[in-house]
Amino acid sequence: MYIGSALFLIAVGAVLRWAVSWHVSGFNVQLAGLIIFLVGILGLIITLILWVTRRSRGRGRDDRVPPRDYRRDDSAPRDYRPDDSAPRP
């Protein structure tokens, strides 16, 4: 459920709960409006929670260990100097 559909359910539920005064035998319109209203609020909360957690997952990339620099070989001796005539990468 997205934010738009959750807001739609909240609006429809609010109208049925507080603006409609019909009395249908065997069906309580105000109770149905309240249920739709609560489902819309629950959907909005779940959508916002998922949206915030999805956004925060991408933010953690700066906190990770930087990738290993494969151009520098740790197994090579430190005093090794490449030949000046060798092509540069």
Residue frames as a rotation matrix with the C-alpha (Angstrom) as fourth column:
MET 1
0.593 0.806 0.000 0.00
0.806 -0.593 0.000 0.00
0.000 0.000 -1.000 0.00
TYR 2
-0.445 -0.750 0.489 1.43
0.746 -0.613 -0.261 3.34
0.495 0.249 0.832 -0.99
ILE 3
-0.866 0.040 -0.498 0.94
0.326 -0.710 -0.624 6.74
-0.378 -0.703 0.602 0.59
GLY 4
-0.800 0.571 -0.182 -1.72
-0.562 -0.607 0.562 7.79
0.210 0.552 0.807 -1.93
SER 5
-0.220 0.743 -0.632 -3.90
0.014 0.650 0.760 4.74
0.975 0.158 -0.153 -1.38
ALA 6
-0.505 0.005 -0.863 -3.49
0.839 0.240 -0.489 5.03
0.204 -0.971 -0.125 2.39
LEU 7
-0.932 0.170 -0.319 -4.61
-0.056 -0.940 -0.337 8.66
-0.358 -0.296 0.886 2.29
PHE 8
-0.578 0.760 -0.298 -7.55
-0.512 -0.053 0.857 7.68
0.635 0.648 0.420 0.09
LEU 9
-0.212 0.486 -0.848 -8.66
0.528 0.787 0.319 5.04
0.822 -0.380 -0.423 2.59
ILE 10
-0.744 -0.084 -0.663 -8.32
0.638 -0.386 -0.666 7.53
-0.200 -0.919 0.341 5.45
ALA 11
-0.893 0.413 -0.180 -10.47
-0.441 -0.882 0.167 10.06
-0.089 0.228 0.970 3.60
VAL 12
-0.345 0.797 -0.496 -13.17
-0.300 0.407 0.863 7.53
0.889 0.446 0.099 2.63
GLY 13
-0.333 0.173 -0.927 -13.22
0.752 0.641 -0.150 6.10
0.569 -0.747 -0.343 6.14
ALA 14
-0.896 -0.023 -0.444 -13.51
0.322 -0.722 -0.612 9.55
-0.307 -0.692 0.654 7.70
VAL 15
-0.717 0.682 -0.147 -16.39
-0.634 -0.548 0.546 10.48
0.292 0.484 0.825 5.41
LEU 16
-0.159 0.682 -0.714 -18.24
0.032 0.726 0.687 7.25
0.987 0.086 -0.137 6.16
ARG 17
-0.466 -0.087 -0.881 -17.59
0.820 0.331 -0.466 7.57
0.332 -0.940 -0.083 9.88
TRP 18
-0.608 0.095 -0.788 -18.40
0.547 -0.670 -0.502 11.22
-0.576 -0.736 0.355 10.54
ALA 19
-0.825 0.256 -0.505 -20.26
-0.453 -0.832 0.319 12.62
-0.338 0.492 0.802 7.50
VAL 20
-0.597 0.635 -0.491 -22.72
-0.238 0.445 0.864 9.90
0.766 0.632 -0.115 6.52
SER 21
-0.688 0.425 0.588 -25.85
-0.660 -0.029 -0.751 9.50
-0.302 -0.905 0.300 8.57
TRP 22
-0.090 0.640 -0.763 -27.50
-0.714 0.492 0.497 6.63
0.694 0.590 0.413 6.68
HIS 23
-0.334 0.062 0.941 -29.02
-0.746 0.592 -0.304 3.81
-0.576 -0.804 -0.151 8.62
VAL 24
-0.134 0.199 -0.971 -28.99
-0.778 0.586 0.227 0.58
0.614 0.786 0.077 6.66
SER 25
0.653 0.426 0.626 -30.52
-0.735 0.556 0.388 -2.46
-0.183 -0.714 0.676 8.28
GLY 26
0.930 -0.304 0.207 -27.95
0.294 0.953 0.075 -5.18
-0.220 -0.009 0.975 8.92
PHE 27
0.146 -0.914 0.378 -24.97
0.878 -0.057 -0.475 -2.92
0.456 0.402 0.794 8.10
ASN 28
0.667 0.000 -0.745 -23.39
0.517 -0.720 0.462 -0.25
-0.537 -0.694 -0.480 10.26
VAL 29
0.726 -0.351 0.592 -21.96
0.449 -0.411 -0.794 2.41
0.521 0.842 -0.141 7.92
GLN 30
0.726 -0.445 0.524 -20.18
-0.619 -0.755 0.217 4.26
0.299 -0.482 -0.823 10.71
LEU 31
0.577 -0.522 0.628 -18.40
-0.242 0.626 0.742 1.10
-0.780 -0.580 0.235 11.89
ALA 32
0.620 -0.342 0.706 -17.33
0.759 0.488 -0.431 0.29
-0.197 0.803 0.562 8.33
GLY 33
0.766 -0.325 0.555 -16.00
0.013 -0.855 -0.518 3.83
0.643 0.404 -0.651 8.02
LEU 34
0.682 -0.520 0.514 -14.04
-0.693 -0.237 0.681 3.44
-0.232 -0.821 -0.522 11.24
ILE 35
0.558 -0.467 0.686 -12.51
0.283 0.884 0.371 0.16
-0.780 -0.013 0.626 10.04
ILE 36
0.648 -0.299 0.701 -11.53
0.716 -0.076 -0.694 1.67
0.261 0.951 0.165 6.68
PHE 37
0.802 -0.324 0.502 -10.12
-0.376 -0.926 0.004 4.71
0.464 -0.192 -0.865 8.48
LEU 38
0.613 -0.571 0.546 -7.98
-0.510 0.241 0.825 2.54
-0.603 -0.785 -0.144 10.78
VAL 39
0.559 -0.406 0.723 -6.75
0.656 0.750 -0.086 0.38
-0.508 0.522 0.685 7.88
GLY 40
0.739 -0.264 0.620 -5.69
0.367 -0.613 -0.699 3.55
0.565 0.744 -0.356 6.07
ILE 41
0.719 -0.496 0.487 -3.79
-0.687 -0.611 0.392 4.83
0.103 -0.617 -0.780 9.10
LEU 42
0.552 -0.507 0.663 -2.11
-0.079 0.759 0.646 1.45
-0.830 -0.409 0.379 9.56
GLY 43
0.633 -0.287 0.719 -1.16
0.768 0.348 -0.538 1.37
-0.096 0.893 0.441 5.86
LEU 44
0.796 -0.336 0.504 0.26
-0.115 -0.901 -0.419 4.89
0.595 0.275 -0.755 6.09
ILE 45
0.644 -0.562 0.519 2.36
-0.676 -0.101 0.730 4.00
-0.358 -0.821 -0.445 9.13
ILE 46
0.508 -0.445 0.738 3.70
0.339 0.891 0.303 0.82
-0.792 0.096 0.603 7.53
THR 47
0.729 -0.212 0.651 4.47
0.630 -0.163 -0.759 2.64
0.267 0.964 0.015 4.28
LEU 48
0.768 -0.450 0.456 6.36
-0.464 -0.881 -0.089 5.41
0.442 -0.143 -0.886 6.09
ILE 49
0.571 -0.578 0.583 8.33
-0.440 0.384 0.811 2.91
-0.693 -0.720 -0.035 8.18
LEU 50
0.510 -0.366 0.778 9.35
0.665 0.741 -0.087 0.96
-0.545 0.562 0.622 5.09
TRP 51
0.812 -0.174 0.558 10.20
0.340 -0.636 -0.693 4.17
0.475 0.752 -0.457 3.26
VAL 52
0.724 -0.551 0.415 12.45
-0.687 -0.632 0.358 5.41
0.065 -0.544 -0.836 6.09
THR 53
0.443 -0.587 0.677 14.23
-0.154 0.694 0.703 2.07
-0.883 -0.416 0.217 6.51
ARG 54
0.648 -0.200 0.735 14.78
0.739 0.397 -0.544 1.80
-0.183 0.896 0.405 2.76
ARG 55
0.809 -0.342 0.478 16.34
-0.057 -0.855 -0.516 5.26
0.585 0.390 -0.711 2.68
SER 56
0.645 -0.585 0.492 18.56
-0.721 -0.252 0.645 4.62
-0.253 -0.771 -0.585 5.69
ARG 57
0.683 -0.414 0.603 20.02
0.358 0.908 0.218 1.44
-0.637 0.067 0.768 4.16
GLY 58
0.652 -0.425 0.628 21.63
0.638 -0.140 -0.757 3.45
0.410 0.894 0.180 1.35
ARG 59
0.798 -0.300 0.522 23.12
-0.418 -0.901 0.121 5.94
0.434 -0.314 -0.844 3.78
GLY 60
0.796 -0.459 0.395 25.37
-0.209 0.405 0.890 3.35
-0.569 -0.791 0.227 5.44
ARG 61
0.828 -0.492 0.268 27.66
0.503 0.443 -0.742 3.01
0.246 0.749 0.614 2.43
ASP 62
0.433 -0.696 0.573 29.97
-0.375 -0.717 -0.588 5.75
0.820 0.040 -0.572 3.72
ASP 63
0.471 -0.196 0.860 30.42
-0.873 0.032 0.486 3.91
-0.123 -0.980 -0.156 7.02
ARG 64
0.994 -0.071 0.088 31.66
0.082 0.987 -0.138 0.70
-0.077 0.144 0.987 5.43
VAL 65
0.182 -0.982 0.057 35.29
0.206 0.095 0.974 -0.34
-0.961 -0.165 0.220 5.20
PRO 66
0.338 -0.071 -0.938 36.78
-0.804 -0.541 -0.249 1.18
-0.490 0.838 -0.240 2.06
PRO 67
0.999 0.039 0.001 37.48
-0.032 0.836 -0.548 -1.28
-0.022 0.548 0.836 -0.73
ARG 68
0.383 -0.916 0.120 40.96
0.360 0.268 0.894 -2.73
-0.851 -0.299 0.432 -0.87
ASP 69
0.541 -0.318 -0.778 43.33
-0.735 -0.629 -0.254 -0.98
-0.409 0.710 -0.574 -3.20
TYR 70
0.813 -0.157 0.561 44.34
0.267 0.956 -0.119 -3.78
-0.518 0.246 0.819 -5.56
ARG 71
0.802 -0.583 0.129 46.99
-0.113 -0.360 -0.926 -1.66
0.586 0.728 -0.355 -7.22
ARG 72
-0.006 -0.798 0.603 49.10
-0.943 -0.195 -0.268 -1.99
0.331 -0.570 -0.752 -4.09
ASP 73
0.498 0.100 -0.861 50.19
-0.037 0.995 0.094 -5.54
0.866 -0.015 0.499 -3.45
ASP 74
0.699 -0.181 0.692 50.91
-0.713 -0.257 0.652 -6.09
0.060 -0.949 -0.309 0.25
SER 75
0.864 -0.378 0.333 52.93
0.257 0.899 0.355 -9.22
-0.434 -0.221 0.873 -0.50
ALA 76
0.599 -0.677 0.428 55.47
0.453 -0.154 -0.878 -7.33
0.661 0.720 0.214 -2.59
PRO 77
-0.110 -0.711 -0.694 58.60
0.991 -0.135 -0.019 -6.07
-0.080 -0.690 0.719 -0.87
ARG 78
0.685 0.453 -0.571 58.42
0.508 -0.858 -0.071 -2.41
-0.522 -0.241 -0.818 0.16
ASP 79
-0.031 -0.798 -0.602 61.71
-0.119 -0.595 0.795 -1.45
-0.992 0.096 -0.077 -1.46
TYR 80
-0.259 -0.009 0.966 60.58
0.850 0.473 0.233 -2.56
-0.459 0.881 -0.115 -4.92
ARG 81
-0.108 0.182 -0.977 60.63
-0.300 -0.943 -0.142 0.28
-0.948 0.278 0.157 -7.44
PRO 82
0.649 0.350 0.675 59.23
0.492 0.485 -0.724 -0.26
-0.580 0.802 0.143 -10.92
ASP 83
-0.437 -0.807 0.398 61.45
0.803 -0.150 0.577 0.47
-0.405 0.572 0.713 -13.87
ASP 84
-0.302 0.285 -0.910 61.00
-0.152 -0.956 -0.250 3.97
-0.941 0.063 0.332 -15.29
SER 85
-0.833 -0.046 -0.551 60.73
-0.549 -0.046 0.834 2.52
-0.064 0.998 0.013 -18.77
ALA 86
-0.789 0.606 0.102 57.77
0.596 0.794 -0.118 0.37
-0.152 -0.032 -0.988 -17.78
PRO 87
-0.515 0.666 0.540 54.40
0.127 -0.563 0.816 1.63
0.848 0.489 0.205 -18.99
ARG 88
-0.947 0.227 0.227 52.30
-0.293 -0.328 -0.898 3.29
-0.130 -0.917 0.377 -16.32
PRO 89
-0.635 0.766 0.099 48.85
0.768 0.640 -0.033 1.90
-0.089 0.055 -0.995 -15.60
